[in-house]
Structures are given as structure tokens and as C-alpha cells.
Amino acid sequence: MHNWLPLNFKLQKLRAKLLNDPYYRLQSGEEIQIAAQLGIRIDVNQATVDDWLRLPGLSIHQARSLVELSRSGVKFYCIEDIAAALSLPVQRLKPLEPLLHFVYYDNESLVHTNHLVNPNTATVEMLAQTPLIDLSLAQAVVENRQAYGLYRNIADFQQRLQLSAEAIAQLMYFLRF
């Protein structure tokens, strides 16, 4: 009669963790089912490396590969596409299917998402083509990166370049770290 209390508490704790920690790595099929019940989904054509890493059994290399393929224009329409991209049997990925959301985007709707630029890899020319980044800021981004290393995140980017909160509030929609 006392066994249900710890189980219920563990379940509540897991649900809270799933809802509040976007980087929590799912550990089991049971956790996948709970996450799916909570409405957690991964849009496979917009997923980041961190999104893919939430799934059990996917390595950092596989996650990066999927993101790079997606960014290069490859569209995933079904779980078989993901399996083929990773050279894995479909059966290995089937348990993940409840969380995978296959959404079709036409090329026009992807223009905005493809316009994201990574300040850690972009050239001055690429940065200068980004809205709100003029040539002098683009040069400062690259020079700072070369002198002090990669930007850790948007806050590090803001601090190192001494940008105002207003500027970052507008720029963050065009940057991806």
C-alpha cells in the first residue's frame, strides 16, 4: 500500500524535470512516452544539436550530422529519412518516433530560419549581410573571435562586444550559437 507514494513522487519529479529542463536527456522508453504525453516534440527540420541530444541513444556526432544536413537544405519527411541519414536501421529509431515531429516547410518559410548566422564561424561578409549588422560590427565580431576565442552564447557575445540590451534584443533573432 505504501509503494505508490514513491512511484507517484518519482513520476511527478520526472514530469517537472521534463517540462522545466530543455536539456534533460531522456533515459528510457518510459520517459519518451511520458514526454510525448506532456506534449514535448522535436521538429526534426528545425532541431538543434541540443534537441537531438535529448533523445536516448543519439551521439553528439549524429546530432551534429542531422543539424548540418538540415541547415544545408535536406528535409526530413519521415523516420526512414532520419534512419537513412544516420545509416541506422529504422527499428532502432522507432522508439523515438512519438517525440519526432515531421513538419513540411516550403522554401519561402525557411528563408527566415536559414538566415540565422553563427558568429563563431561566419566571415565578415556573411555577418555584414545579416540584418542589423553593419560592416564595422561584422569586423568587430570576427576580430574579437580571433583574439579571444569562440563566443559561448548570446550573453557572452553581448558582453565581449559591449552591445546594448536593445541591440541584442533585435540581433538575437538572427544569430545561432
KETORKE-120297 format. One line per field, with one value per residue: residue in one letter; x, y, z of N, C-alpha, C in turn. Coordinates in pm, whole numbers, plus 50000, padded with zeros to 5 digits. Example, Ala and Ser with C-alpha at 12.3 -4.5 7.8 and 13.67 -1.06 7.14 Angstrom:
2
resn c(a s)
n_X c(51319 51285)
n_Y c(49431 49775)
n_Z c(50780 50708)
ca_X c(51230 51367)
ca_Y c(49550 49894)
ca_Z c(50780 50714)
c_X c(51320 51290)
c_Y c(49670 50003)
c_Z c(50780 50787)
END
This chain:
177
resn c(m h n w l p l n f k l q k l r a k l l n d p y y r l q s g e e i q i a a q l g i r i d v n q a t v d d w l r l p g l s i h q a r s l v e l s r s g v k f y c i e d i a a a l s l p v q r l k p l e p l l h f v y y d n e s l v h t n h l v n p n t a t v e m l a q t p l i d l s l a q a v v e n r q a y g l y r n i a d f q q r l q l s a e a i a q l m y f l r f)
n_X c(50081 50206 50375 50296 50334 50618 50658 50468 50565 50818 50739 50609 50826 50989 50822 50817 51086 51114 50948 51066 51340 51507 51727 51741 51833 51661 51607 51492 51249 51010 51033 51033 50769 50628 50721 50614 50341 50326 50341 50581 50781 50997 51082 51190 51304 51388 51538 51786 52127 52121 51849 51833 52006 51858 51734 51748 52030 52132 52425 52659 52787 52609 52390 52495 52543 52280 52177 52347 52287 52018 52042 52174 51980 51854 51558 51365 51121 51010 51053 51212 51376 51543 51669 51805 51979 52144 52249 52131 51930 51577 51421 51568 51530 51257 51143 51177 51001 50747 50818 50917 50857 50740 50745 50638 50803 50781 51005 51002 50914 51127 51324 51360 51454 51685 51838 51973 52277 52592 52796 53038 53148 53106 53203 53330 53192 52961 52844 52797 52588 52377 52074 52074 52344 52616 52906 53123 53055 53045 53315 53424 53311 53435 53709 53720 53649 53866 54072 53998 53871 53598 53254 53058 52782 52481 52484 52755 52849 52723 52844 53124 53136 53031 52761 52441 52147 51917 52012 52096 51852 51727 51911 51932 51751 51864 52093 52279 52419)
n_Y c(49881 50119 50153 50304 50574 50655 50597 50763 51009 51006 51004 51253 51419 51357 51446 51721 51778 51716 51911 52149 52149 52198 52067 51815 51482 51219 50898 50647 50426 50455 50715 50852 50807 50942 51203 51247 51237 51468 51652 51718 51772 51723 51915 51794 51914 52158 52125 52164 52082 52035 51970 51722 51576 51525 51289 50944 50741 50874 51010 51282 51330 51222 51390 51639 51587 51551 51809 51964 51858 51934 52214 52252 52222 51976 51798 51632 51392 51172 50904 50716 50868 50993 50768 50676 50891 50866 50620 50398 50121 50139 50033 50077 50343 50368 50364 50631 50774 50883 51136 51272 51517 51568 51817 51992 52239 52500 52644 52925 52978 52886 53068 53261 53110 53002 53219 53258 53321 53198 53340 53236 53107 53250 53461 53798 53905 53744 53806 54080 54075 54012 54118 54427 54421 54603 54679 54754 54645 54376 54330 54375 54161 53936 53996 54003 53741 53605 53699 53634 53389 53150 53254 53192 53204 53400 53596 53614 53705 53958 54085 54079 54230 54460 54541 54700 54625 54661 54639 54369 54246 54277 54163 53893 53730 53667 53529 53231 53011)
n_Z c(50000 50052 49841 49618 49672 49657 49383 49256 49342 49222 48955 48935 48986 48767 48558 48613 48573 48299 48186 48269 48220 47943 47845 47942 47917 47788 47929 47891 47733 47868 47971 47730 47645 47849 47810 47555 47618 47764 47568 47454 47177 46898 46637 46356 46133 46217 46436 46691 46786 47061 47093 46956 47116 47341 47301 47376 47306 47084 46951 46996 46756 46569 46615 46541 46271 46170 46213 46053 45799 45780 45790 45552 45370 45338 45374 45615 45599 45718 45957 45838 45674 45861 45968 45738 45695 45915 45878 46005 46121 46075 46279 46507 46559 46590 46859 46930 46785 46886 46978 46766 46529 46219 46005 45723 45542 45318 45075 45095 45357 45496 45453 45653 45871 45766 45752 45979 46142 46241 46469 46542 46329 46100 45825 45778 45563 45552 45798 45762 45585 45737 45886 46066 46129 46065 45854 46020 46272 46201 46139 46392 46535 46417 46459 46742 46798 46684 46843 47110 47114 47063 47085 47367 47407 47358 47559 47627 47382 47372 47595 47536 47302 47388 47353 47351 47549 47401 47138 47135 47185 46942 46761 46838 46707 46471 46508 46574 46800)
ca_X c(50000 50293 50460 50254 50383 50746 50643 50398 50658 50920 50674 50589 50958 51030 50741 50867 51218 51091 50887 51146 51480 51509 51847 51736 51843 51569 51685 51425 51125 50906 51048 50989 50623 50583 50749 50516 50214 50335 50340 50717 50806 51115 51061 51315 51362 51433 51601 51926 52203 52067 51721 51861 52073 51759 51689 51843 52095 52192 52554 52684 52823 52485 52311 52557 52521 52141 52161 52417 52207 51900 52084 52217 51862 51792 51434 51328 50976 50964 51158 51303 51475 51640 51746 51896 52082 52235 52288 52081 51803 51459 51373 51643 51476 51112 51102 51185 50901 50644 50867 50962 50750 50782 50668 50682 50823 50818 51131 50983 50905 51258 51416 51390 51536 51816 51913 52048 52421 52669 52908 53162 53201 53076 53302 53286 53094 52836 52786 52751 52462 52276 52006 52118 52489 52687 53040 53213 53021 53087 53460 53450 53273 53540 53835 53708 53651 54003 54158 53958 53808 53457 53152 52990 52637 52440 52527 52899 52858 52687 52944 53253 53126 52974 52639 52331 52039 51826 52074 52091 51712 51696 52004 51924 51667 51941 52217 52269 52548)
ca_Y c(50000 50236 50156 50403 50708 50686 50594 50884 51121 50998 51043 51398 51479 51341 51537 51857 51789 51719 52038 52265 52139 52168 51990 51685 51368 51111 50779 50519 50429 50508 50861 50900 50807 51049 51328 51260 51270 51608 51737 51751 51727 51777 51943 51739 52002 52281 52084 52198 51971 52010 51900 51582 51508 51484 51154 50841 50663 50956 51068 51421 51328 51202 51512 51742 51547 51582 51955 52014 51820 52020 52351 52256 52215 51844 51795 51501 51378 51057 50842 50646 50966 51009 50643 50674 50993 50818 50482 50312 50055 50214 49976 50136 50477 50361 50407 50777 50833 50966 51272 51334 51590 51593 51930 52036 52383 52536 52718 53063 52986 52855 53179 53327 53024 52984 53343 53261 53314 53160 53433 53162 53052 53340 53558 53937 53924 53679 53885 54208 54052 53987 54241 54499 54415 54678 54629 54774 54546 54246 54322 54362 54025 53843 54028 53960 53594 53562 53736 53578 53258 53140 53307 53082 53219 53537 53686 53633 53787 54094 54140 54098 54337 54575 54580 54736 54527 54684 54582 54223 54206 54272 54074 53752 53656 53638 53461 53095 52972)
ca_Z c(50000 50056 49723 49519 49706 49594 49239 49218 49364 49116 48831 48940 48976 48628 48476 48636 48508 48155 48147 48308 48180 47800 47810 48007 47825 47820 47962 47865 47657 47956 47973 47599 47647 47939 47741 47448 47682 47808 47450 47410 47041 46832 46496 46302 46032 46282 46561 46720 46841 47195 47078 46922 47227 47442 47269 47419 47202 46978 46990 46956 46613 46495 46630 46455 46132 46136 46208 45933 45683 45779 45755 45412 45286 45338 45452 45665 45590 45795 46039 45746 45630 45971 45972 45624 45717 46019 45843 46112 46089 46120 46405 46618 46585 46613 46994 46942 46696 46949 47003 46641 46461 46082 45953 45591 45526 45183 45073 45140 45503 45551 45431 45780 45957 45705 45760 46105 46119 46359 46481 46565 46204 45988 45778 45785 45457 45593 45907 45709 45514 45839 45926 46185 46147 45961 45827 46134 46374 46148 46158 46536 46574 46372 46528 46881 46796 46656 46955 47239 47102 47027 47175 47436 47393 47326 47667 47608 47262 47412 47687 47469 47202 47460 47284 47441 47562 47289 47018 47146 47174 46799 46692 46878 46613 46351 46548 46628 46856)
c_X c(50086 50378 50422 50308 50517 50735 50576 50489 50765 50863 50652 50722 51009 50952 50789 51000 51201 51037 50977 51291 51488 51631 51848 51739 51752 51648 51622 51302 51010 50913 51006 50837 50568 50605 50647 50379 50210 50339 50477 50738 50935 51081 51190 51380 51409 51514 51747 51997 52149 51933 51745 51923 51978 51720 51792 51901 52156 52320 52562 52716 52698 52398 52365 52532 52379 52118 52228 52340 52085 51935 52125 52100 51796 51668 51404 51176 50922 51083 51259 51410 51583 51730 51847 52010 52186 52290 52252 51956 51685 51411 51445 51587 51326 51070 51101 51071 50794 50688 50904 50844 50802 50691 50726 50691 50854 50942 51116 50979 51039 51359 51456 51478 51674 51900 51986 52196 52490 52790 53042 53224 53187 53193 53246 53175 52958 52766 52728 52620 52346 52207 52061 52269 52554 52830 53133 53183 53064 53238 53495 53418 53385 53671 53832 53714 53793 54096 54126 53886 53659 53367 53077 52839 52607 52485 52676 52924 52830 52796 53075 53250 53066 52852 52528 52228 51942 51882 52066 51948 51670 51783 51981 51837 51743 52069 52188 52408 52560)
c_Y c(50127 50250 50265 50542 50739 50689 50722 51006 51123 51044 51194 51471 51472 51436 51681 51878 51798 51853 52158 52263 52100 52086 51851 51575 51256 50981 50648 50539 50485 50661 50922 50910 50920 51185 51352 51297 51416 51705 51779 51690 51790 51792 51906 51831 52136 52252 52130 52072 51935 51936 51752 51507 51472 51338 51050 50768 50743 51020 51213 51428 51310 51327 51622 51712 51582 51732 52011 51979 51911 52162 52362 52240 52079 51849 51651 51492 51264 50997 50766 50740 50986 50886 50638 50774 50947 50678 50385 50239 50134 50164 50037 50273 50477 50404 50559 50848 50917 51112 51346 51392 51626 51698 51968 52188 52408 52625 52861 53073 52955 52968 53243 53241 53003 53110 53357 53243 53279 53252 53363 53107 53148 53430 53699 53960 53864 53760 54016 54195 54027 54118 54296 54492 54489 54624 54644 54674 54407 54226 54304 54221 53928 53870 53982 53809 53542 53590 53659 53443 53266 53203 53189 53084 53366 53637 53715 53724 53934 54158 54171 54211 54464 54631 54609 54623 54539 54622 54429 54172 54195 54170 53926 53668 53614 53559 53322 53055 52822)
c_Z c(50000 49930 49623 49549 49641 49441 49189 49234 49256 48982 48826 48923 48832 48537 48491 48565 48356 48108 48171 48262 48032 47756 47873 47901 47872 47833 47917 47777 47738 47961 47840 47596 47734 47872 47629 47505 47727 47690 47402 47272 46991 46684 46424 46199 46088 46407 46570 46770 46979 47190 47051 47039 47341 47422 47310 47298 47089 47030 46944 46806 46526 46500 46540 46308 46088 46123 46083 45806 45670 45736 45609 45316 45278 45427 45490 45669 45676 45870 45952 45693 45735 45977 45858 45644 45818 45990 45955 46064 46148 46256 46525 46656 46617 46754 47013 46869 46765 46973 46875 46566 46322 46021 45818 45589 45379 45188 45121 45291 45568 45533 45562 45868 45899 45714 45893 46074 46251 46368 46505 46438 46086 45953 45796 45683 45495 45702 45856 45631 45610 45875 46058 46212 46031 45949 45947 46246 46327 46166 46305 46586 46539 46444 46674 46890 46774 46773 47083 47233 47072 47132 47236 47411 47364 47432 47656 47489 47296 47496 47615 47367 47260 47387 47385 47445 47444 47160 47020 47130 47027 46725 46720 46784 46488 46381 46602 46674 46862)
END
